[in-house]
Amino acid sequence: MARESKPTRPCCVISEMLEEAGVDREKLRLVRRQVLEGVILFCRWQLERMDRAPRPPAAAGRKARKVSIE
């Protein structure tokens, strides 16, 4: 009787694929860190934008002009 092989876990498959592509754990760790730092920088920038004083509203008397197109 043939033994059934255990299904390969997805994390192992990914590790094998990355290893074959020449990407090691240290490089992945560096890339992950850069991505997280970028997300943090983006969030800080958004928070700074939200904290700034709001711009005054546009002049109330101005309305859009109606234009006829032939």
Wavefront OBJ file of the C-alpha trace (Angstrom):
o trace
v 0.000 0.000 0.000
v 1.224 3.418 -0.893
v 1.388 5.947 1.850
v -0.468 9.161 1.316
v 1.884 12.111 1.326
v 1.047 14.915 3.691
v -0.151 18.046 1.964
v 2.521 20.706 1.900
v 1.727 23.669 4.082
v 1.292 26.968 2.217
v 4.018 28.703 4.230
v 6.494 25.977 3.214
v 5.551 26.307 -0.441
v 6.071 30.066 -0.320
v 9.416 29.663 1.445
v 10.555 27.192 -1.202
v 9.465 29.476 -4.042
v 11.278 32.452 -2.533
v 14.380 30.361 -1.964
v 14.356 29.251 -5.610
v 13.969 32.900 -6.670
v 17.042 33.833 -4.636
v 15.220 35.834 -1.958
v 16.374 35.047 1.559
v 14.743 35.736 4.926
v 16.964 38.720 5.723
v 16.066 40.453 2.466
v 12.366 39.806 3.102
v 12.699 41.206 6.607
v 14.295 44.390 5.233
v 11.598 44.830 2.591
v 8.836 44.221 5.151
v 10.401 46.825 7.440
v 10.592 49.382 4.609
v 6.941 48.797 3.715
v 5.823 49.216 7.334
v 7.901 52.379 7.729
v 6.298 53.739 4.559
v 2.811 53.020 5.896
v 3.682 54.722 9.193
v 5.048 57.768 7.350
v 1.899 57.953 5.224
v -0.352 57.740 8.303
v 1.596 60.494 10.075
v 1.310 62.703 7.002
v -2.449 62.120 6.865
v -2.814 62.953 10.569
v -0.845 66.175 10.092
v -3.121 67.140 7.205
v -6.202 66.476 9.333
v -4.845 68.549 12.239
v -4.114 71.625 10.130
v -6.568 74.497 10.285
v -9.325 74.037 7.725
v -9.304 76.333 4.733
v -11.924 79.049 4.646
v -14.895 78.130 2.480
v -15.090 79.482 -1.054
v -16.843 82.811 -1.527
v -20.574 82.270 -1.037
v -21.570 84.713 -3.772
v -19.800 82.869 -6.562
v -21.721 80.331 -8.545
v -20.789 78.222 -11.504
v -21.441 79.803 -14.875
v -23.908 78.182 -17.196
v -22.475 77.545 -20.602
v -24.429 76.523 -23.628
v -22.848 74.034 -26.006
v -23.907 73.811 -29.614
l 1 2 3 4 5 6 7 8 9 10 11 12 13 14 15 16 17 18 19 20 21 22 23 24 25 26 27 28 29 30 31 32 33 34 35 36 37 38 39 40 41 42 43 44 45 46 47 48 49 50 51 52 53 54 55 56 57 58 59 60 61 62 63 64 65 66 67 68 69 70
